[in-house]
Amino acid sequence: MLVRHRFLSLDPYMRGRMDDSASYSAPVKLGEVMEGECVGEVVESRNPAFAPGDWVGGARGWQLYSAAPGHTVQKLPGVEGVPPSAYLGVLGMPGTTAWVGVTEIGQPRPGRPSSSPPPPARWGASRGRSPRPWAAASSASRGARRSAAT
């Protein structure tokens, strides 16, 4: 199927992909498509599971269009009031990482303090609310005195 990419992710790990120095992931070679998640709209499809106009997400790279086999993308649910770009933020990898970090690793419980380090920018707006369903006390930290005053 042909997918027109409408939104591209920009995640912290990508900085390491743009450098030849040692990293946990291989660098992207000059001239290759920068790897990353995207959300796009199906323009053309011969796959019965996808129709033109469907929104999909997947690791298709930083490009305007891609030819995407059906197994390389996920059809996004059309939820009223949820923009497709949310699937790269709070409903995507950063949001899932935050949710697992809070629920599986932090395991907040009523009355147990919960502390949060400075968040990645894309899920920062929801981070402060994460412990609330468990009635945990919530606090946050900032990186510097100067930024705490702003």
Summary of the structure (lengths in Angstrom):
residues: 150
radius of gyration: 18.7
end to end distance: 47.5
largest distance: 56.4
contacts: 371
relative contact order: 0.15
helix: 27%
strand: 22%
